[in-house]
């Protein structure tokens, strides 16, 4: 299992609980968030986070080499309620090093952006997890469904409605999931392709990994699955359990807030328990092999000890 989520950002206003109207999250803001620029620069300067990779590409002529201008133009000129960007967030394997993760990110670019000439920006963030303190590398990948077709357009024209009869007079065509024949299956298809890309990289660079399962260090195949726990259980007759997600209020709770802090500690214990049980369910055959190997080694060790004891009859004085 791995984390992979797709979200679409639209140009719209939303009402808050107080009744005030404000702009919804924007493509421009997401661009600065994933590239850690402008008001998000403080994260980049943090010692706890690394920005391993940033790249933008397939920009139309008016934004060539200026991705910030492209995402800002999307907010200005896209029609009301129209999508300004789509965003994919994918957890990357810790077993890959930085160069290998960048190579994997480039494979994502080829598959999800270059294939359709989508303007895109992507970045790899890496920081220590709040629960176990381990690295949590992940890919942020945002793209516009308006593909670049080689026709020169101004920023305003680029985001106008597409003119099928005379493309020169209209905006860039949107290659949506429906246009591409994916429909509602888009996320599942993206997850399947993500599984393929990650497993291809793992097969080349880190085909196995060592996990602690019920106190034993066990070497297991290193691969991911796009199946949900429910579907995986049906297919492989396992008993994987869903692990709850900790919300921000608990994740950043301090000892100065004893109630929430205790809730956080209790949840960490439960999350770690479920993760340990899921590891056992996933790799039970490998655990059993290692357990039997350890038992045989222990038996052999005891046998050798007994033989040494039997062979010792005390000192001989030659009388």
N, C-alpha and C positions, 0 to 999 in steps of 0.2 A: 504494500500500500504506500502511496505517496501523496503529498498535497499538490493539487493542481486545480486552480479555479479561474474562471473566465467571467469578467464583468464588462458591462457596456456603460459608458458615460454619455449622457444626453444633455443638450443645452436646454435647461429649464430652471424655473424658480420653484421653491418649495416653501410651505408654511411651517413655521416652528410651532411648538406647543403654546407659545404665548400669542400666536396669531400673526406674528410678524412674517413678512415675506423676504426670503434671502435666496441667493444663487446656490444651486446644488453644486456638489463637487465638480471641478472643471478639468478638462484635458490639460490646460496650461498648468494648473496646480499639481496635477499628477506628474507632469514632465519634470517640474522642479523637485518634486518629492523623490522620484527615483534617481535623478541625477545629482541630488543633494546640492542644489544651487539656490540662490536667493535666500529666503528665510529658512530653508532646510539645510543650509550650509553647516549649521552648528552640529548636525548629526555626523557629517563627514569629518569634522574636526574632533569628534569624540574618539577616545582611545579604545572604546569597546566595540567599535564598528569599522569594518573595512569596505571600501568600494572597490571591488576587484576589476570591474570592467564597465565601460560606458560606451555605447555606440548608437548613432542615428544614421539613417540612410533612406534611399529611394525618395528623397525630397523633390518636389516639383521645382521648376526653375526659379520661382520667386523666393524660395526658401533654401536654395542650395547652400549647404554649409551653415545654415542658420535654423536649426530645428526649433528653437524657442519661438521664432517668428511663425513657424508653421502651426504650432499648437495654439499660439495666441490668435492667429487668423481663423482657426477652426472655431474658436469661441465667439469671434466677432461675426463671421459671415455664414456659418452653418445655420440652417433654418431652425426656428423654434421647435424644440422637442426632437430635433435630429441628433443622431449619434455623432459625437465629436471624436471619440476614440473607443477602442476596445482594449482591455488589459488582461494579460495572462500572468498569473503568479505561480511559480513552480519551485518546490523544494528540490535542491540539488544534492547529490550524494556527498557525504563528508569524506568518503574514501578517495575521491578524486582530488588532486591538487589544484592549485589555482589555474595553471596553464591548461589543464585538462578540462576544467569547468568552463574556461573561456572557449575552448574548442567546441564544447557541447553547446554553449550559447550561440556560436556561429552556425551550428547545425540547426538550431531553432530559427535563426534569422533566415537561412536558406529555405526552410520548410514553411514557415508561417508568414514571411514577409516578401522575400525575393521571388518566390513562386508566383505571387499575385501582383508584384510591384506595389506593395503597400508601403506608404511612408511609415517609418517606425522609429522608436527609441527604446533601447533596452539597457539594463544594468544588472550586475550581480552584486548583491549586498551579502555581507557575512558578519555575523555577530554571535556572541555567546548566548545560549539559550537561558531563559529565566529559571528553568527547572533544574537542569543537570549541568549547566555551565559549558556544554559542548558547543562546537561550531554549528551554526545553522545557516549555511549558504543557501541563497534562493535567488531566483531569476525574476526580475520585473520586465515584462515585455508589453509595450503599448503600441498600437498601430491604428491607422485610419483605414476604413473600408473603401475610401476613395482612391482607386489605384491610379498610378501615374502612367499615362498612355503615350507620352511623347509630345503631346500638343501643348504648346506654351500658352499659359493662362495667367492672368493676374490673380492675386490672392482672392479677391472678391469673386471672380468668375469661377475659380477652381471649386468653390463650395456651392455653386448654383446647381439647379436641377439639371440632370444629364439630358442631352438632346440626342436621341437615338438616330434621328433622321440626318442631323448635321452636328456631329460631335464638336466641331470647331466653335459652334455658337453657344454650347451649353457648358455645364460644369463637368468635372471628372465623374465617371460612373462609379457607383458604389457596388462593390462585389460583396454583397451580404451573404449570409449562410443560405438564404433561400435561392439567391442567384446562382450560387455554387452547388446547389443540390444537396446541401447538408441539412437544412431545416432545423428542427428542434434537436436533432442528433449532434449538433455542432460540438457541444462540450464533450460528449462521449467520444466522438471521433478525434478531438484534440487530445483527450486523455490517452487514447490508444496510440496515437502517434508519439506522444510524449513518452509513454512506456517504451516504445520501440527505440527512440533516440537515446534515452537514458541507459537502457539495457545494452545497447550497442556499445556505448562508451564504457560501461562497466565490464563488459566482456573483454574489451581490449586492454583496459588499464587496471581493473580491480575485480577479477572474476570471483574472488572469495573474500570473506571477512570473518573475523573472530568475535563471537559474542559470548557473554556470560549467561548461561542458562542453568538455573537452579544450582548455582555454585560451581559449575564446570565451565571452563573455556572451550568453546566448540567452534570449529571452522565450518562455515556454511556457505552455500552459493550466494553470491551478491547480485540480487536482481529485484526489480520492483514489479508491482502489478497494478493495473488501473482499475481492477475490480473493487467494489465496495466490500466491506466485511461480510455482509449478508450474501452477496453473490459468490464470494470466495468460499464461504462455508458450504454453500450448496454444491459448488463444483468440486471441492477437495475434501469434503466431509470433516472440516475443522470446526472449532468453536471460538472463533475470534470475536472479541467484544469491542464495541465502540469506546474510544477513549474520549472523555469530555474535554472541551476546550476551556481554558481558563481566560476569563475576560480581563480587560485591562485594569479594572478596579481592584481585582484580587492580585493580579500579576505584579502590580507595583505597590501593593500594600506594605506599610512599614510597621515596625513594632509600636510606633506611636498610636496606631489604630489597632488595639489588641483584638477586637472582634474579627475584623477582616483579616488581620494577620494570621490568626488561628485558623480561620476558614481556608486561607491560602495553604498553610502547612498541612491541614487535613486533606486538601485536594491534591497536593503534591504526593502524599503517601498513596492515595487511591490511584492516581494516574500512573505512578511507578509500578504499583501492583498489577494494574491491567496491562501495562506494557510488558512486564515480565511474563505474565500468563500468555499473552499473545505471541511472544518470542517462542515459548515452549510449544504452543499450538502450531506455529509455522514450521518449526525445525525439529519436531519430536523425533523423527527417524535418526537425524544426525546426533541428537542428544543421546538417544539409546545406544548408538554405536560407540560414542565416546565414553558413556557410562560403563558399558561392558568392557571396553579397552582398559579403563582405569581399574575395574575389578580384577581383570586378569593380571595386570601389573602388580596390584596389591597382593594377589594370591602368590605370584611368582616371588615377590619380595619376602613374603612370610615363609615360603618353602625354602628359600636360600638361607634365611635366618635359622630355621629349624635344622637344616643340614649342617650348618656351621656349629650349632650347639651340640648335635649328636657326635660330631667328629672331634670334640674336645673332651678327652678322658683324664685330663689332669697331667701334671709333670711326671716324667719317668726318671728314676734315679739309678737304674741299671742294676739293682740287687737281684 
